[in-house]
Amino acid sequence: MDYILGLNLISAGELTLIGVAVYAITQAIKISKIKLANKYLPFVSMILGVLIGLFVGFMQNDSSLYQSGFAGFLVGAGTAGLFTGFKGVAGGYSTEWKPTKEQKNLDMKG
C-alpha cells in the first residue's frame, strides 16, 4: 500500500477505505453461495477496486476520477494478488468448483 500512496494518486484515508471495502466484498463473495471459481476472484477484486475507487473519488469530489479508478485497480490487484490471477488463467488451478470450509459449515448449519 505504501507504493500506491507514494504515487500520490489518492490520500491515505481513501486508500484505506478502498482496500477494506475490496477485501470485505471479495471475502463475502468467497464464502457466499455464489458459485464462482477461485481463479476469477482476483479479477473480480480488481474490477471492484476500480468501481469503489471511482465511487470514493466521486464522493470526495476529486478532480481526477482517473487517478481514483487507477488507484482502486492497484488496490484490488494488491488485495487479491495479481500473481494469483495470472496463475489461474494460465491453468494453475482446477476449474472444478469446490465449496470452501466456510460454505460447508453454512450448509451444515442451515
DSSP file (Angstrom, degrees, kcal/mol; ACC not computed):
  #  RESIDUE AA STRUCTURE BP1 BP2  ACC     N-H-->O    O-->H-N    N-H-->O    O-->H-N    TCO  KAPPA ALPHA  PHI   PSI    X-CA   Y-CA   Z-CA
    1    1 A M     >        0   0    0      0, 0.0     4,-2.4     0, 0.0     5,-0.2   0.000 360.0 360.0 360.0 -28.8    0.0    0.0    0.0
    2    2 A D  H  >  +     0   0    0      1,-0.2     4,-2.2     2,-0.2     5,-0.1   0.854 360.0  55.0 -63.9 -33.1    2.9    2.3    0.6
    3    3 A Y  H  > S+     0   0    0      2,-0.2     4,-0.8     1,-0.2    -1,-0.2   0.914 109.4  45.9 -65.8 -41.9    3.9    2.1   -3.1
    4    4 A I  H >4>S+     0   0    0      1,-0.2     3,-0.8     2,-0.2     5,-0.8   0.912 112.8  50.0 -67.3 -41.5    0.4    3.2   -4.1
    5    5 A L  H ><5S+     0   0    0     -4,-2.4     3,-1.5     1,-0.2    -1,-0.2   0.864 105.3  58.9 -63.7 -35.2    0.4    6.0   -1.6
    6    6 A G  H 3<5S+     0   0    0     -4,-2.2    -1,-0.2     1,-0.3    -2,-0.2   0.701  93.7  65.5 -66.9 -20.1    3.8    7.1   -2.9
    7    7 A L  T <<5S-     0   0    0     -3,-0.8    -1,-0.3    -4,-0.8    -2,-0.2   0.579 102.3-134.3 -76.6  -8.5    2.3    7.6   -6.4
    8    8 A N  T < 5 +     0   0    0     -3,-1.5    -3,-0.1    -4,-0.3    -2,-0.1   0.853  64.1 131.7  56.8  39.2    0.2   10.4   -4.9
    9    9 A L  S   <S-     0   0    0     -5,-0.8     2,-0.3     1,-0.3    -4,-0.1   0.886  74.4  -4.6 -83.2 -43.1   -2.9    9.2   -6.6
   10   10 A I  S    S-     0   0    0     -6,-0.3    -1,-0.3    57,-0.1    -2,-0.2  -0.894  82.2 -88.2-143.9 171.0   -5.2    9.4   -3.6
   11   11 A S     >  -     0   0    0     -2,-0.3     4,-2.2    -3,-0.1     5,-0.1  -0.300  39.5-107.9 -79.9 168.3   -5.0   10.1    0.1
   12   12 A A  H  > S+     0   0    0      1,-0.2     4,-2.3     2,-0.2     5,-0.2   0.860 119.1  53.2 -64.9 -36.7   -4.2    7.6    2.8
   13   13 A G  H  > S+     0   0    0      2,-0.2     4,-2.4     1,-0.2    -1,-0.2   0.919 110.4  46.0 -65.1 -44.1   -7.8    7.6    4.0
   14   14 A E  H  > S+     0   0    0      2,-0.2     4,-2.5     1,-0.2     5,-0.2   0.896 112.0  52.4 -64.7 -39.8   -9.2    6.9    0.6
   15   15 A L  H  X S+     0   0    0     -4,-2.2     4,-2.4     2,-0.2    -2,-0.2   0.916 110.9  46.6 -62.2 -44.3   -6.6    4.2    0.1
   16   16 A T  H  X S+     0   0    0     -4,-2.3     4,-2.6     2,-0.2     5,-0.3   0.916 111.6  51.2 -64.6 -43.9   -7.6    2.5    3.3
   17   17 A L  H  X S+     0   0    0     -4,-2.4     4,-2.2     1,-0.2    -2,-0.2   0.916 112.3  45.9 -60.4 -45.3  -11.3    2.8    2.6
   18   18 A I  H  X S+     0   0    0     -4,-2.5     4,-2.7     2,-0.2     5,-0.3   0.927 113.2  50.1 -64.3 -45.4  -10.9    1.2   -0.9
   19   19 A G  H  X S+     0   0    0     -4,-2.4     4,-2.3    -5,-0.2    -2,-0.2   0.917 113.0  44.7 -61.1 -45.7   -8.7   -1.6    0.5
   20   20 A V  H  X S+     0   0    0     -4,-2.6     4,-2.6     2,-0.2    -1,-0.2   0.913 115.1  48.4 -65.9 -42.9  -11.0   -2.5    3.3
   21   21 A A  H  X S+     0   0    0     -4,-2.2     4,-2.4    -5,-0.3     5,-0.2   0.924 112.9  46.8 -65.3 -44.6  -14.1   -2.4    1.0
   22   22 A V  H  X S+     0   0    0     -4,-2.7     4,-2.4     1,-0.2     5,-0.2   0.931 114.6  47.2 -63.6 -45.3  -12.5   -4.5   -1.7
   23   23 A Y  H  X S+     0   0    0     -4,-2.3     4,-2.5    -5,-0.3     5,-0.2   0.931 113.3  48.2 -61.9 -46.0  -11.2   -7.1    0.7
   24   24 A A  H  X S+     0   0    0     -4,-2.6     4,-2.1     1,-0.2    -2,-0.2   0.914 114.1  45.1 -63.7 -44.1  -14.5   -7.4    2.6
   25   25 A I  H  X S+     0   0    0     -4,-2.4     4,-2.2     2,-0.2    -1,-0.2   0.903 113.1  50.7 -68.5 -40.1  -16.6   -7.7   -0.6
   26   26 A T  H  X S+     0   0    0     -4,-2.4     4,-2.0    -5,-0.2    -2,-0.2   0.913 112.1  47.2 -63.4 -42.3  -14.2  -10.3   -2.1
   27   27 A Q  H  X S+     0   0    0     -4,-2.5     4,-2.0     2,-0.2    -1,-0.2   0.877 109.7  53.8 -66.5 -37.1  -14.3  -12.4    1.1
   28   28 A A  H  X S+     0   0    0     -4,-2.1     4,-0.9     1,-0.2    -2,-0.2   0.894 109.0  48.9 -63.8 -39.2  -18.1  -12.1    1.2
   29   29 A I  H  < S+     0   0    0     -4,-2.2     3,-0.4     1,-0.2     5,-0.3   0.899 108.6  55.1 -65.4 -39.5  -18.2  -13.5   -2.4
   30   30 A K  H  < S+     0   0    0     -4,-2.0    70,-0.3     1,-0.2    -2,-0.2   0.904 115.4  35.8 -60.4 -43.4  -15.8  -16.3   -1.4
   31   31 A I  H  < S+     0   0    0     -4,-2.0    -1,-0.2    -5,-0.1    -2,-0.2   0.497 101.4  93.8 -93.6  -2.8  -18.0  -17.6    1.4
   32   32 A S  S  < S-     0   0    0     -4,-0.9    71,-0.1    -3,-0.4    -3,-0.1  -0.197  91.7-104.0 -78.9 178.5  -21.3  -16.9   -0.2
   33   33 A K  S    S+     0   0    0      2,-0.1     2,-0.5    66,-0.1    -1,-0.1   0.301  80.5 123.7 -87.3  10.1  -23.3  -19.4   -2.2
   34   34 A I        -     0   0    0     -5,-0.3     2,-1.6     1,-0.1    -2,-0.1  -0.608  63.3-136.6 -71.1 122.0  -22.2  -17.7   -5.4
   35   35 A K        +     0   0    0     -2,-0.5     2,-0.5    62,-0.0    -1,-0.1  -0.641  46.8 147.4 -86.6  89.3  -20.5  -20.5   -7.5
   36   36 A L        -     0   0    0     -2,-1.6     5,-0.1    -7,-0.2    -2,-0.0  -0.990  49.8-117.8-126.1 123.3  -17.5  -18.6   -8.8
   37   37 A A    >   -     0   0    0     -2,-0.5     3,-2.0     1,-0.1     4,-0.5  -0.297  22.1-123.5 -60.9 142.3  -14.2  -20.4   -9.3
   38   38 A N  G >  S+     0   0    0      1,-0.3     3,-0.9     2,-0.2    -1,-0.1   0.744 106.3  71.3 -59.7 -24.1  -11.4  -19.0   -7.2
   39   39 A K  G 3  S+     0   0    0      1,-0.2    -1,-0.3    55,-0.2     4,-0.3   0.719  98.2  49.3 -68.6 -17.6   -9.4  -18.3  -10.3
   40   40 A Y  G <> S+     0   0    0     -3,-2.0     4,-2.1     1,-0.1     3,-0.5   0.601  86.9  86.6 -93.7 -12.4  -11.7  -15.4  -11.2
   41   41 A L  H <> S+     0   0    0     -3,-0.9     4,-2.6    -4,-0.5     5,-0.2   0.850  83.2  56.2 -61.3 -37.4  -11.7  -13.8   -7.8
   42   42 A P  H  > S+     0   0    0      0, 0.0     4,-1.9     0, 0.0    -1,-0.2   0.892 110.3  46.2 -61.2 -35.6   -8.5  -11.7   -8.4
   43   43 A F  H  > S+     0   0    0     -3,-0.5     4,-2.3    -4,-0.3    -2,-0.2   0.878 111.4  50.8 -73.6 -36.8  -10.2  -10.2  -11.5
   44   44 A V  H  X S+     0   0    0     -4,-2.1     4,-2.7     1,-0.2    -1,-0.2   0.905 110.0  52.0 -61.6 -41.1  -13.4   -9.6   -9.6
   45   45 A S  H  X S+     0   0    0     -4,-2.6     4,-2.3     2,-0.2    -2,-0.2   0.890 109.2  48.8 -63.4 -40.7  -11.3   -7.8   -6.9
   46   46 A M  H  X S+     0   0    0     -4,-1.9     4,-2.1    30,-0.2    30,-0.2   0.910 112.3  47.9 -67.1 -41.4   -9.6   -5.6   -9.5
   47   47 A I  H  X S+     0   0    0     -4,-2.3     4,-2.5     2,-0.2    -2,-0.2   0.922 112.2  49.5 -64.8 -43.4  -13.0   -4.6  -11.0
   48   48 A L  H  X S+     0   0    0     -4,-2.7     4,-3.1     1,-0.2     5,-0.3   0.897 108.3  55.1 -59.7 -39.9  -14.4   -3.9   -7.6
   49   49 A G  H  X S+     0   0    0     -4,-2.3     4,-2.5     2,-0.2    24,-0.3   0.913 109.0  46.3 -60.1 -43.7  -11.3   -1.8   -6.8
   50   50 A V  H  X S+     0   0    0     -4,-2.1     4,-2.6    22,-0.3    -2,-0.2   0.947 115.4  46.0 -63.8 -48.0  -11.9    0.3   -9.9
   51   51 A L  H  X S+     0   0    0     -4,-2.5     4,-2.3     1,-0.2    -2,-0.2   0.920 116.5  43.6 -63.7 -44.4  -15.6    0.8   -9.1
   52   52 A I  H  X S+     0   0    0     -4,-3.1     4,-3.0     2,-0.2     5,-0.2   0.882 112.7  53.8 -68.8 -37.0  -15.0    1.5   -5.4
   53   53 A G  H  X S+     0   0    0     -4,-2.5     4,-2.5    -5,-0.3    16,-0.2   0.914 110.3  46.4 -61.4 -43.4  -12.1    3.8   -6.3
   54   54 A L  H  X S+     0   0    0     -4,-2.6     4,-2.4     2,-0.2    -2,-0.2   0.903 113.3  49.8 -64.7 -40.8  -14.4    5.8   -8.7
   55   55 A F  H  X S+     0   0    0     -4,-2.3     4,-2.6     2,-0.2    -2,-0.2   0.935 112.7  45.8 -63.3 -46.6  -17.1    5.9   -6.1
   56   56 A V  H  X S+     0   0    0     -4,-3.0     4,-1.9     1,-0.2    -2,-0.2   0.912 113.2  50.5 -63.5 -42.4  -14.7    7.2   -3.4
   57   57 A G  H  <>S+     0   0    0     -4,-2.5     5,-2.8    -5,-0.2    -1,-0.2   0.894 111.7  48.0 -61.8 -39.9  -13.2    9.7   -5.8
   58   58 A F  H ><5S+     0   0    0     -4,-2.4     3,-1.1     1,-0.2    -2,-0.2   0.912 112.0  48.7 -66.3 -43.2  -16.7   11.0   -6.7
   59   59 A M  H 3<5S+     0   0    0     -4,-2.6    -1,-0.2     1,-0.2    -2,-0.2   0.805 112.8  48.0 -68.5 -28.4  -17.8   11.2   -3.1
   60   60 A Q  T 3<5S-     0   0    0     -4,-1.9    -1,-0.2    -5,-0.2    -2,-0.2   0.385 111.0-122.2 -90.3   3.2  -14.6   13.1   -2.2
   61   61 A N  T < 5 -     0   0    0     -3,-1.1    -3,-0.2    -4,-0.2    -2,-0.1   0.875  42.8-177.2  56.1  41.3  -15.0   15.5   -5.2
   62   62 A D      < -     0   0    0     -5,-2.8     3,-0.2    -6,-0.2    -1,-0.2  -0.426  28.4-138.3 -66.5 143.3  -11.6   14.5   -6.6
   63   63 A S  S    S+     0   0    0      1,-0.2     2,-0.6    -2,-0.1    -1,-0.1   0.773  93.2  48.8 -74.9 -25.0  -10.8   16.4   -9.7
   64   64 A S     >  +     0   0    0      1,-0.1     4,-1.3    -7,-0.1     3,-0.2  -0.865  54.7 174.9-121.9  99.3   -9.3   13.3  -11.4
   65   65 A L  H  > S+     0   0    0     -2,-0.6     4,-2.9     1,-0.2     5,-0.2   0.771  81.4  68.0 -69.5 -24.4  -11.5   10.3  -11.3
   66   66 A Y  H  > S+     0   0    0      1,-0.2     4,-2.6     2,-0.2    -1,-0.2   0.926  99.8  48.1 -59.0 -44.8   -9.0    8.6  -13.5
   67   67 A Q  H  > S+     0   0    0     -3,-0.2     4,-2.5     2,-0.2    -1,-0.2   0.900 112.4  48.5 -64.4 -40.4   -6.5    8.6  -10.6
   68   68 A S  H  X S+     0   0    0     -4,-1.3     4,-2.2     2,-0.2    -2,-0.2   0.912 113.2  47.5 -65.9 -42.3   -9.0    7.3   -8.2
   69   69 A G  H  X S+     0   0    0     -4,-2.9     4,-2.1   -16,-0.2    -2,-0.2   0.898 113.2  47.9 -64.9 -41.3  -10.0    4.5  -10.6
   70   70 A F  H  X S+     0   0    0     -4,-2.6     4,-2.3    -5,-0.2    -2,-0.2   0.907 111.5  49.8 -67.1 -41.6   -6.4    3.6  -11.3
   71   71 A A  H  X S+     0   0    0     -4,-2.5     4,-2.5    -5,-0.2    -2,-0.2   0.897 109.8  52.3 -62.8 -39.4   -5.6    3.5   -7.6
   72   72 A G  H  X S+     0   0    0     -4,-2.2     4,-2.8     2,-0.2   -22,-0.3   0.891 107.7  51.8 -62.4 -39.7   -8.6    1.3   -7.0
   73   73 A F  H  X S+     0   0    0     -4,-2.1     4,-2.5   -24,-0.3    -2,-0.2   0.928 111.1  47.1 -61.0 -45.4   -7.3   -1.1   -9.7
   74   74 A L  H  X S+     0   0    0     -4,-2.3     4,-2.4     2,-0.2    -2,-0.2   0.894 112.7  48.9 -64.9 -40.0   -3.9   -1.2   -8.0
   75   75 A V  H  X S+     0   0    0     -4,-2.5     4,-2.8     2,-0.2    -2,-0.2   0.923 111.9  49.2 -65.4 -43.6   -5.5   -1.8   -4.6
   76   76 A G  H  X S+     0   0    0     -4,-2.8     4,-2.0   -30,-0.2     5,-0.3   0.895 112.1  48.8 -61.8 -40.2   -7.7   -4.5   -6.0
   77   77 A A  H  X S+     0   0    0     -4,-2.5     4,-1.8     1,-0.2     5,-0.5   0.904 114.9  44.8 -65.8 -40.9   -4.7   -6.2   -7.6
   78   78 A G  H  < S+     0   0    0     -4,-2.4    -2,-0.2     3,-0.2    -1,-0.2   0.857 111.0  53.9 -71.5 -34.8   -2.8   -6.0   -4.4
   79   79 A T  H  < S+     0   0    0     -4,-2.8    -2,-0.2     1,-0.2    -1,-0.2   0.920 120.5  29.6 -66.2 -44.4   -5.7   -7.2   -2.3
   80   80 A A  H  < S-     0   0    0     -4,-2.0    -2,-0.2   -38,-0.2    -1,-0.2   0.709 116.7-105.9 -90.5 -21.5   -6.3  -10.4   -4.3
   81   81 A G     X  -     0   0    0     -4,-1.8     4,-1.3    -5,-0.3     3,-0.4   0.699  15.6-139.1  93.1 101.6   -2.8  -10.9   -5.5
   82   82 A L  H  > S+     0   0    0     -5,-0.5     4,-1.8     1,-0.2     5,-0.2   0.858 103.6  57.9 -60.3 -36.1   -2.1  -10.2   -9.1
   83   83 A F  H  > S+     0   0    0      1,-0.2     4,-2.5     2,-0.2    -1,-0.2   0.886 100.1  57.5 -62.3 -38.4    0.0  -13.3   -9.4
   84   84 A T  H  > S+     0   0    0     -3,-0.4     4,-2.2     1,-0.2    -1,-0.2   0.878 104.9  52.0 -60.7 -38.3   -2.9  -15.5   -8.4
   85   85 A G  H  X S+     0   0    0     -4,-1.3     4,-2.0     2,-0.2    -1,-0.2   0.925 111.2  45.0 -65.2 -45.0   -4.9  -14.1  -11.3
   86   86 A F  H  X S+     0   0    0     -4,-1.8     4,-2.0     1,-0.2    -2,-0.2   0.870 111.8  53.6 -67.5 -35.2   -2.3  -14.9  -13.9
   87   87 A K  H  <>S+     0   0    0     -4,-2.5     5,-2.9     1,-0.2     4,-0.3   0.905 108.8  49.7 -64.8 -40.7   -1.8  -18.3  -12.3
   88   88 A G  H ><5S+     0   0    0     -4,-2.2     3,-1.0     1,-0.2     5,-0.4   0.905 111.7  46.5 -65.4 -42.3   -5.5  -19.1  -12.6
   89   89 A V  H 3<5S+     0   0    0     -4,-2.0    -1,-0.2     1,-0.2    -2,-0.2   0.856 107.8  57.7 -68.3 -34.4   -5.7  -18.0  -16.2
   90   90 A A  T 3<5S-     0   0    0     -4,-2.0    -1,-0.2    -5,-0.2    -2,-0.2   0.514 125.4-100.2 -75.9  -3.3   -2.6  -20.0  -17.1
   91   91 A G  T < 5S+     0   0    0     -3,-1.0    -3,-0.2    -4,-0.3    -2,-0.1   0.681  81.0 133.9  96.5  19.1   -4.2  -23.2  -15.8
   92   92 A G      < +     0   0    0     -5,-2.9     2,-0.3    -6,-0.2    -4,-0.2   0.559  64.3  57.5 -78.6  -7.2   -2.6  -23.4  -12.4
   93   93 A Y  S    S-     0   0    0     -5,-0.4     2,-0.2    -6,-0.3     0, 0.0  -0.859  91.3-103.1-121.8 156.6   -5.9  -24.1  -10.7
   94   94 A S        -     0   0    0     -2,-0.3   -55,-0.2     1,-0.1    -2,-0.1  -0.558  22.4-145.2 -71.9 140.7   -8.6  -26.8  -11.1
   95   95 A T        +     0   0    0     -2,-0.2     2,-0.4    -4,-0.1    -1,-0.1   0.510  69.7 104.4 -86.8  -4.5  -11.6  -25.5  -12.9
   96   96 A E  S    S-     0   0    0      1,-0.1     2,-0.3   -59,-0.0    -2,-0.1  -0.630  75.6-123.7 -79.7 132.1  -13.9  -27.6  -10.9
   97   97 A W        +     0   0    0     -2,-0.4   -60,-0.1   -60,-0.1    -2,-0.1  -0.596  32.4 179.1 -78.0 131.5  -15.9  -25.7   -8.2
   98   98 A K        -     0   0    0     -2,-0.3     2,-0.1     0, 0.0    -2,-0.0  -0.999  30.1-113.4-131.4 135.7  -15.4  -26.9   -4.7
   99   99 A P        -     0   0    0      0, 0.0   -68,-0.1     0, 0.0   -66,-0.1  -0.375  30.6-123.5 -68.5 146.1  -17.1  -25.4   -1.6
  100  100 A T     >  -     0   0    0    -70,-0.3     4,-2.3     1,-0.1     5,-0.2  -0.269  30.5 -99.4 -77.5 172.2  -14.8  -23.7    0.9
  101  101 A K  H  > S+     0   0    0      1,-0.2     4,-2.4     2,-0.2     5,-0.2   0.891 125.5  52.7 -59.5 -40.1  -14.8  -24.7    4.6
  102  102 A E  H  > S+     0   0    0      1,-0.2     4,-2.1     2,-0.2    -1,-0.2   0.905 109.1  48.7 -63.7 -41.3  -17.0  -21.8    5.4
  103  103 A Q  H  > S+     0   0    0      2,-0.2     4,-2.1     1,-0.2    -1,-0.2   0.882 110.5  51.0 -67.5 -37.4  -19.5  -22.8    2.8
  104  104 A K  H  X S+     0   0    0     -4,-2.3     4,-1.8     2,-0.2    -1,-0.2   0.909 110.2  50.0 -64.3 -41.0  -19.5  -26.4    4.0
  105  105 A N  H  X S+     0   0    0     -4,-2.4     4,-1.9     1,-0.2    -2,-0.2   0.883 109.6  51.1 -64.6 -38.5  -20.2  -25.1    7.6
  106  106 A L  H  X S+     0   0    0     -4,-2.1     4,-2.4     1,-0.2    -1,-0.2   0.896 109.0  51.0 -65.4 -39.4  -23.0  -22.9    6.3
  107  107 A D  H  < S+     0   0    0     -4,-2.1    -1,-0.2     1,-0.2    -2,-0.2   0.862 110.3  49.7 -65.3 -35.7  -24.6  -25.9    4.6
  108  108 A M  H  < S+     0   0    0     -4,-1.8    -1,-0.2     2,-0.2    -2,-0.2   0.857 114.3  44.6 -71.3 -34.9  -24.4  -28.0    7.7
  109  109 A K  H  <        0   0    0     -4,-1.9    -2,-0.2     1,-0.2    -1,-0.2   0.881 360.0 360.0 -76.4 -38.6  -26.0  -25.3    9.9
  110  110 A G     <        0   0    0     -4,-2.4    -2,-0.2    -5,-0.2    -3,-0.2   0.420 360.0 360.0-112.0 360.0  -28.8  -24.3    7.6
